[in-house]
Amino acid sequence: MRHVFLVILSSFVLVGCAVLPESWRPAADKSDQATSEDSELPSEAQASGGVAPPADARTVEAFDTTTKQERAAAVVGPSGGEKRLGSTIAALGDVAEPGLWIKTPLVDAPAKGRVSHAPTGSSVAVDLIPLEADAGAGSQLSLAVMRLLQVGLTDLPEVEVYLSGS
């Protein structure tokens, strides 16, 4: 129980840091900013699609930049040719990272897939993004996926992960 409390507390601290006003954040080295902004390699957020939330985002709705059409298209059921990868306990990932994704140690390479949450009966098409961790270490879900799965943002839901058929 103590470990669960520490994980939840750590999540709050990390999410809190992500929404600090710019004036409270440590000054970043200008050369580091130029390198990351000018990089030709897509970030994980760009790879998984979506529009970055505005810098002044403070609410769940402001951070969740998926459109109604994207959310409607993402709510799916099982399809033929899927491969069940396993179940994982998931926490809320970086709320500033847009898109419909799960970062999980259950995949070795980016792929398309689906996550489902049995208690709510919800199922969402997602981008599967590798997470360098042991298979039992848990996963991270995007804000939009957490909302579509109808789970609380501080919950640690158990989800089933599927790889889409080719």
N, C-alpha and C positions, 0 to 999 in steps of 0.2 A: 504494500500500500504506500509505503514511503517513497518508493521509486516512481510510482504513478504520480504522486504529488509533485515530485521534483521535475518530472517530464512536463507536466502541465504548467508549473511555475516557469520553467525555462521557455516554454512556448509563449507565454505572456510577455516575458522579457524581450524575446526576439521580435515579436510582433510590435511591441511598444517601441523598440528601436527603429523599426521601419517607418513609423509614422511621426517621428520627432520633427519639429520644424527645422528647416535648414540652418537657422541661426544657432541651434543647440547642438548640431552635429560637428564632429571634429573637422577641421579644415583638411581637405584632400590635396594631395600634390597635383598641381596643374598638369604635369607631364603624364601622370597616370590617367587623368581624365581624358586627355587628348588621345592617348593610345586606345582606351577602351571605346571612346566614341567614334574614332576613325577606323576602327577595326573592320575588315571586310568579312570576317567570320561572323555568322549569325549567332546571336545569343540563344540560350535555351528558350527564352520567352519568345523570340522571333521565330524560332523553329517550330514552336507549338502553336503559333498563330495568336491573334488577338491584338488589341490596341492597349498600350500601356496606360495605366490610370493617370489622371492629372496629378501634378505635383501637390496640389492642395487637397487631395482626396482625404476624407476623414471618416466617411461612412461606408458600410458594406456595399451599398448601391453604387457609390462613387468608385470603389475599388473593383467591383465586378463590371468590367467593360464589355462583356459578351452581350450580343443583341438578342432580342426576343426570338428572332429567326434562328440564330445559332443555338440557343438553348432548346428550342423546339426540335431542331434537327438532331441534337445530341441525345435526346431521350429516346432510347432504343430498347429493343428486346433481343433475345438470343438470335443469332443468325447461323446458317449452316457453315461448316468448315472452321468454326472457332476452336481454339485449343485452350483449355483451362490451365492457367499457370499456377494457380494456388490462391490461398487466402492470405491476407495481411492486415495488420492493424495500421490504420492511417491517421495521420494528424494533418492539420491545416498547414500547407506549405506557405511560401512567400506570397503574401497578398498583393504585392506590387507586380507579380509576374502574371500576365494575362493568359487567357486561354483555358482550354479544357484538357487537363493533363494529370497524370500520376507519375511521380518519381518513385521508382521501386527497384529493389534488388532482384526482382523476379525476371527482369529482362537484361540482356547484355548489349542490346543495340536499340536505338529508337525504332518504334513501330506504332502501328494503329491497333487499338484494342477497345476493350469495354470493361467497366467496373460495375458491379451490382452490390446492392445492400439488401439482404434478405428481410430484415425487420420492416423496412419501409416499402419493399417491393420495387425500388427504383433501380434503374439501369441506365448508364451513361456511356456514350462513345467518347473515347479519350485518346490522347497521344500518350504512348508508353515511353517514359524517359528513364534510362538506366540510373540507378542510384548506387554508388559504390559503398556497399555495406553487406553484412552477412544476411542471408536469406530471411532470418527471423528478426531482423532489426526493425522492421516496420517500413512504412512508406509515407509519402507526402502527397496530399491532394490539393489541387488548385481551389481557390475560393469558389469559383463558378461550379465546380464539380461537387463540392461540399453542399452547396445550396441545392443543386439538382438532385442529390441523393437524399435531401430532406433530413439532414443531420445537423446538430448544433455545431457551431464553429469551434467550440472547445471540446467537443466529443472526440473520442478515439474509436471510430467505428471499425468493425471488421468488414472488409469488402473482399469479394471474389474478383480476381483479375483474369481476363481472357485476352488472348492474342487473336486478332481478326484473321480469317482465312485468306489465302492469296488468290 
